Amino acid sequence: MIEFFWYGCIHCYNLEPLIENWRRSCRATCSFRRVPAVFNERWAQDAAIFYSFEALGVLDKLHRPFFDAIHRERLNTANQQVLTEWLQKQASTRRSSSTR
């Protein structure tokens, strides 16, 4: 299965828990891949963030928190300073939880 999504899409966000449950139930028999949809420059920026998470090996840890931050905390990913602060907070949280 291939899911095309955008982090800013409320419908994609609302579908995420269902996809997570489905993935757990058929992990051994199904193949799943997320692909960020890119229809404009704004969406391309979020796609770059997705691929950065993937390249850094943190996609499984940051995909859902990033989605949550956008839709629950109103994280503005177009604001570089705000995005950088959020990413630094995530790195700090990951470091402190791994040293416990």
Backbone bond lengths (Angstrom), bond angles and torsions (degrees), N, CA, C in turn:
res aa  C-N    CA-C-N  psi(-1)  N-CA   C-N-CA  omega(-1)  CA-C   N-CA-C  phi
1 M - - - 1.433 - - 1.522 108.08 -
2 I 1.292 116.59 139.54 1.456 122.47 174.68 1.525 107.96 -117.50
3 E 1.325 115.08 128.10 1.460 120.36 176.37 1.521 108.14 -107.72
4 F 1.306 116.62 120.28 1.456 121.71 171.71 1.526 106.40 -94.66
5 F 1.322 116.72 130.23 1.452 119.32 -174.50 1.523 110.24 -149.07
6 W 1.329 115.10 168.46 1.460 122.99 169.49 1.515 106.93 -134.63
7 Y 1.323 116.43 134.43 1.461 120.26 -179.29 1.523 112.62 -57.74
8 G 1.307 118.54 -29.58 1.463 121.42 -178.47 1.518 114.64 -82.59
9 C 1.323 118.17 -4.41 1.469 122.27 -176.26 1.529 110.78 -85.39
10 I 1.322 116.54 119.69 1.467 120.79 179.49 1.521 111.53 -64.89
11 H 1.318 117.86 -31.63 1.465 120.69 179.28 1.531 110.29 -69.00
12 C 1.326 116.62 -42.44 1.468 120.68 176.07 1.527 110.05 -61.66
13 Y 1.323 115.62 -41.60 1.459 120.49 179.64 1.532 110.86 -63.22
14 N 1.315 116.99 -45.07 1.468 120.60 -179.86 1.526 112.28 -67.30
15 L 1.310 117.27 -25.78 1.461 121.84 178.67 1.531 111.77 -79.56
16 E 1.309 117.34 -21.71 1.471 122.09 -174.17 1.526 114.34 -54.22
17 P 1.336 121.40 -47.09 1.472 119.45 178.34 1.530 112.56 -60.08
18 L 1.313 117.10 -36.89 1.466 119.91 178.56 1.519 111.15 -66.62
19 I 1.309 116.27 -40.75 1.468 120.29 177.83 1.526 110.37 -64.93
20 E 1.331 116.92 -42.91 1.464 120.14 178.45 1.526 111.28 -59.01
21 N 1.330 117.34 -44.45 1.471 121.11 177.84 1.518 111.29 -63.85
22 W 1.315 116.67 -44.02 1.463 120.71 179.49 1.524 110.35 -61.33
23 R 1.326 117.15 -43.61 1.474 120.92 -179.76 1.518 111.39 -60.87
24 R 1.332 117.38 -40.85 1.469 120.71 179.14 1.522 110.94 -64.28
25 S 1.318 116.54 -37.23 1.460 119.74 -175.09 1.527 113.50 -77.27
26 C 1.313 118.21 -22.85 1.471 118.24 -176.69 1.522 112.69 -130.22
27 R 1.313 116.92 26.84 1.468 121.57 -177.58 1.534 112.39 -54.73
28 A 1.308 117.72 -39.04 1.469 120.83 -176.34 1.527 113.02 -76.68
29 T 1.315 117.35 -23.22 1.462 118.99 -173.92 1.523 114.87 -112.42
30 C 1.324 117.22 -6.84 1.466 120.42 -175.50 1.523 110.88 -126.12
31 S 1.289 114.57 153.06 1.455 121.38 173.60 1.527 107.83 -110.48
32 F 1.325 116.06 136.60 1.459 120.68 -176.15 1.518 109.47 -134.06
33 R 1.315 115.88 139.13 1.470 121.50 178.33 1.515 109.30 -143.83
34 R 1.334 115.85 130.75 1.464 121.16 173.32 1.520 108.01 -91.59
35 V 1.318 115.67 139.34 1.458 121.85 176.29 1.524 107.61 -134.40
36 P 1.324 116.97 117.34 1.467 118.52 177.42 1.530 110.31 -66.62
37 A 1.313 115.63 130.53 1.467 120.53 175.39 1.529 107.97 -78.61
38 V 1.309 115.82 142.29 1.470 120.34 -178.76 1.519 108.33 -131.52
39 F 1.338 115.74 103.68 1.459 121.77 178.69 1.518 113.21 -110.04
40 N 1.344 116.06 -12.19 1.459 119.81 178.80 1.526 108.44 -161.11
41 E 1.328 116.21 179.55 1.464 121.29 -177.55 1.527 112.39 -61.93
42 R 1.315 116.93 -36.95 1.468 121.63 -179.88 1.524 110.43 -62.12
43 W 1.323 115.51 -46.01 1.457 120.12 179.21 1.523 110.81 -67.99
44 A 1.336 116.76 -33.27 1.465 121.15 179.52 1.528 110.70 -63.52
45 Q 1.327 116.63 -36.96 1.460 119.83 178.37 1.523 110.65 -62.42
46 D 1.322 117.25 -45.95 1.468 119.93 178.78 1.529 111.25 -66.82
47 A 1.321 117.49 -34.07 1.471 120.40 175.98 1.529 109.71 -62.78
48 A 1.327 116.95 -40.76 1.463 120.86 178.49 1.527 110.68 -62.14
49 I 1.322 116.82 -37.44 1.465 120.82 177.47 1.528 109.51 -64.64
50 F 1.328 117.16 -44.82 1.468 121.60 177.53 1.526 110.23 -56.30
51 Y 1.338 116.63 -50.63 1.465 120.25 -177.69 1.527 111.88 -67.74
52 S 1.318 117.57 -28.71 1.473 120.48 174.26 1.523 110.07 -67.06
53 F 1.321 116.62 -45.86 1.467 120.32 175.89 1.525 109.99 -56.27
54 E 1.328 116.06 -45.27 1.464 121.14 -178.59 1.530 110.64 -62.72
55 A 1.334 117.40 -47.06 1.462 121.62 -178.39 1.531 112.14 -64.06
56 L 1.324 116.47 -33.27 1.459 121.31 -179.99 1.530 113.01 -82.85
57 G 1.326 116.71 -5.90 1.458 120.62 179.52 1.516 113.98 75.97
58 V 1.337 117.31 22.57 1.466 120.94 -178.34 1.530 112.45 -116.47
59 L 1.313 117.17 9.28 1.462 120.20 -176.81 1.523 111.84 -57.36
60 D 1.330 117.45 -45.62 1.468 119.81 -178.94 1.527 112.12 -63.10
61 K 1.319 117.23 -29.44 1.462 120.80 -179.25 1.528 113.35 -86.97
62 L 1.338 117.81 -27.92 1.459 120.01 -172.96 1.523 115.59 -110.70
63 H 1.325 118.18 -15.04 1.467 119.81 -177.59 1.528 111.80 -56.20
64 R 1.308 117.36 -55.61 1.465 120.65 -177.31 1.538 111.87 -68.52
65 P 1.344 119.75 -45.19 1.470 118.22 177.32 1.533 112.69 -59.77
66 F 1.325 117.52 -34.24 1.457 120.78 178.39 1.531 109.84 -67.23
67 F 1.319 116.43 -46.22 1.469 121.57 175.22 1.530 109.99 -55.78
68 D 1.335 116.32 -48.39 1.469 121.16 -179.68 1.523 111.28 -60.37
69 A 1.329 116.76 -44.02 1.462 120.45 -178.50 1.526 111.05 -61.29
70 I 1.301 116.94 -38.88 1.470 120.98 179.73 1.526 110.60 -67.19
71 H 1.323 116.81 -45.10 1.466 119.84 -171.71 1.522 114.51 -93.85
72 R 1.308 118.26 -24.45 1.466 119.79 179.17 1.526 112.35 -99.38
73 E 1.338 115.57 -39.68 1.464 120.06 -176.32 1.524 112.19 -101.29
74 R 1.328 116.55 -2.30 1.472 122.62 -179.96 1.527 111.94 61.12
75 L 1.334 116.25 39.76 1.456 121.04 175.82 1.523 109.27 -60.14
76 N 1.316 116.49 125.71 1.465 122.15 179.47 1.520 108.20 -95.02
77 T 1.319 117.50 97.44 1.457 121.16 -176.50 1.525 112.48 -70.57
78 A 1.330 117.44 -13.43 1.463 120.74 177.24 1.525 111.55 -78.75
79 N 1.328 117.25 -16.30 1.464 122.21 178.55 1.527 107.53 -92.34
80 Q 1.325 116.97 105.85 1.465 121.75 -174.03 1.522 112.71 -58.27
81 Q 1.318 118.07 -40.10 1.462 120.62 -179.70 1.525 111.42 -64.98
82 V 1.325 116.17 -44.71 1.467 120.72 179.33 1.527 110.17 -64.07
83 L 1.318 116.54 -43.11 1.468 120.87 178.74 1.530 110.51 -62.95
84 T 1.321 116.99 -44.78 1.466 120.95 179.29 1.515 111.33 -60.61
85 E 1.321 117.17 -42.72 1.467 120.92 178.16 1.521 111.03 -62.40
86 W 1.330 117.22 -41.02 1.468 120.35 179.25 1.528 109.81 -64.33
87 L 1.324 116.82 -44.92 1.470 120.89 -179.89 1.529 111.04 -63.30
88 Q 1.327 117.61 -40.43 1.464 120.79 177.82 1.523 110.97 -63.74
89 K 1.317 116.17 -39.54 1.461 120.35 177.96 1.533 110.47 -62.99
90 Q 1.325 116.77 -40.72 1.462 120.46 179.08 1.521 110.60 -64.89
91 A 1.329 116.99 -42.54 1.470 121.02 179.01 1.518 110.45 -63.09
92 S 1.328 115.61 -42.37 1.468 120.64 178.98 1.523 110.85 -63.81
93 T 1.318 116.77 -43.18 1.464 121.58 179.67 1.521 110.71 -64.11
94 R 1.313 117.23 -40.82 1.466 121.49 179.84 1.521 110.99 -66.08
95 R 1.346 116.43 -41.09 1.471 120.10 179.02 1.525 111.13 -64.75
96 S 1.321 116.66 -45.09 1.456 119.43 -177.40 1.524 112.06 -69.00
97 S 1.329 117.78 -33.16 1.473 119.75 179.15 1.532 111.07 -75.80
98 S 1.331 117.70 -26.17 1.476 119.14 179.73 1.525 112.05 -81.38
99 T 1.317 118.67 -15.59 1.468 121.14 179.47 1.522 112.17 -93.40
100 R 1.303 118.13 -2.75 1.473 120.65 -179.92 1.504 111.59 -79.36
